[in-house]
Amino acid sequence: MHMDNLKILGFRASIDSVGDTLNQIDSIRRDGEIIQLLNANAIASKDHIIHGVNQALLAFSRGENLAKDLSVEIVLRCSAQRQISKAFKIVGLSEGEMELCAVLVNCNDYTDELESIFTRDDSVLVGDESNLKEIYKIDDVELKNMSVEDIIIDRITRLTVDY
C-alpha cells in the first residue's frame, strides 16, 4: 500500500445517525479501499493526516500495528492514541452538525459521491489552535518549543516508539 493514492477532503455534515452515515460510506467504496471519516475539529492540518496515515501504513508493514484493521489504525494514529475507544472519542463521528475530514486511501475518486451526502468545505481542515490544545491536552510548557501541529505530529510518531 502506498501513500501516493491519498486524498484528504473537508466537509460540513448534518448527521442524523452515525451508523446510517457509515453504511452510506461503505456502500460507496469497493473492497480494499478505505474511506475514513474523522472529526475535523481534532485535525490540525493536512500534514497531520498525511503523517497519521503514513505511520499507520508503516506500522502495518513492520507488524507494529495496534489495530487489526488499517482504517482503525488510521484513526488511532491520527488521534495519537493507543486505545481505540479514546481514539474514536477524539476523532470519531457524532450526531448533529459536524465538520468532517474524509481520508481516502487506495480509492477511486469519490469526491462527487461524498459531495452528494455532505457539503464540501476544505476550510474545516485548518485546525483551531485553542480547540486542539484542549482536545490533545497540550500545555503551555510544550508550546514554548513547538507548534500545536508539531506537538500532535510528534505524539503520532512516538506511538510507535513508546511501547
C-alpha positions in Angstrom: 0.0 0.0 0.0 1.3 3.4 -0.9 0.8 7.0 0.1 0.6 8.1 -3.5 -3.1 7.3 -3.5 -4.2 9.5 -0.6 -6.9 12.2 -0.8 -7.9 14.4 2.1 -11.2 16.3 1.7 -13.1 18.6 4.1 -16.9 18.6 4.5 -19.7 20.0 6.6 -22.3 17.5 7.6 -25.5 17.1 9.4 -25.5 13.6 10.8 -28.8 12.1 12.0 -27.4 8.6 12.6 -23.7 7.7 12.7 -24.5 4.1 11.8 -26.5 5.1 8.7 -23.8 7.5 7.6 -21.1 4.8 7.9 -23.3 2.4 6.0 -23.7 5.0 3.2 -19.9 5.4 3.1 -19.5 1.6 3.0 -21.9 1.4 0.1 -19.7 3.8 -2.0 -16.3 2.1 -1.6 -15.1 -1.1 -3.0 -13.1 -3.9 -1.2 -9.6 -2.8 -0.3 -10.5 0.8 -0.4 -10.6 3.0 2.7 -12.8 6.0 3.2 -12.3 7.0 6.8 -14.3 9.9 8.2 -12.7 11.9 11.0 -14.0 14.8 13.2 -12.2 17.7 11.5 -12.2 19.7 14.8 -9.5 17.3 16.0 -7.4 17.8 12.9 -4.6 20.3 12.8 -3.9 20.2 9.1 -3.5 18.0 6.0 0.1 17.3 7.2 -1.3 15.9 10.4 -3.4 13.4 8.4 -0.6 12.6 5.9 1.6 11.8 8.9 -1.0 9.7 10.6 -1.8 7.7 7.5 1.9 7.2 6.8 2.5 6.0 10.3 -0.4 3.6 10.1 0.9 2.1 6.8 4.4 1.9 8.2 3.1 0.1 11.4 1.3 -2.5 9.2 4.4 -3.0 7.0 6.5 -3.6 10.2 3.9 -5.7 12.0 3.7 -3.0 14.7 0.0 -2.2 14.1 -2.1 -1.6 17.2 -5.4 -2.5 15.3 -6.3 -5.4 13.1 -7.8 -3.1 10.5 -6.0 -0.4 8.6 -8.9 2.1 8.8 -8.9 1.7 12.6 -5.1 2.1 12.7 -5.5 5.4 10.8 -8.0 6.5 13.5 -5.5 5.6 16.2 -2.5 7.2 14.5 -4.4 10.4 13.6 -5.7 10.8 17.1 -2.3 10.0 18.6 -3.9 7.3 20.9 -3.3 3.7 21.6 -6.8 2.9 22.8 -9.5 2.6 20.2 -12.2 3.9 22.5 -10.2 7.1 23.3 -9.3 7.5 19.6 -12.9 7.4 18.5 -13.9 9.8 21.3 -11.4 12.3 19.8 -11.8 11.8 16.0 -15.0 9.8 15.7 -18.3 10.9 14.3 -21.2 12.2 16.4 -24.8 13.1 15.6 -25.7 16.6 14.7 -23.8 19.3 12.8 -20.3 18.4 12.3 -17.1 19.2 10.4 -15.6 16.2 8.7 -12.2 15.2 7.3 -12.6 12.4 4.7 -9.4 10.3 4.3 -9.4 8.2 1.1 -6.7 5.6 0.8 -6.2 3.5 -2.4 -9.6 4.7 -3.7 -11.1 5.8 -6.9 -12.0 9.4 -6.7 -15.3 9.5 -4.7 -15.4 13.3 -4.4 -18.7 13.5 -6.3 -20.3 10.7 -4.2 -19.2 12.3 -1.0 -20.4 15.7 -2.1 -23.9 14.2 -2.7 -24.0 13.3 1.0 -22.1 16.2 2.6 -21.2 19.8 1.8 -17.7 20.2 0.6 -15.6 22.7 2.6 -11.8 22.3 2.8 -11.6 25.2 5.3 -12.6 22.7 8.0 -9.1 21.2 7.6 -7.4 24.2 9.2 -7.2 23.5 12.9 -8.3 25.8 15.6 -5.4 26.1 18.0 -7.2 26.6 21.3 -9.6 23.8 20.4 -6.7 21.4 19.6 -4.9 22.3 22.8 -7.9 21.2 24.8 -8.6 18.0 22.7 -4.9 16.9 22.9 -4.3 18.3 26.4 -1.3 20.4 25.3 0.1 22.6 27.9 2.0 25.9 27.6 5.3 24.3 28.5 5.2 22.1 25.4 4.1 25.2 23.3 7.3 27.0 24.2 9.3 24.8 21.8 6.8 23.5 19.2 3.6 24.5 17.5 0.3 22.7 18.2 0.6 20.9 14.9 4.2 19.8 15.5 3.3 18.5 19.0 0.5 16.4 17.6 2.7 15.0 14.8 5.4 14.3 17.3 2.9 12.3 19.5 1.8 10.3 16.5 5.5 9.4 15.8 6.0 8.4 19.4 3.1 6.0 19.4 5.4 3.5 17.7 8.5 4.3 19.8 6.9 4.4 23.3 5.6 0.9 23.8 
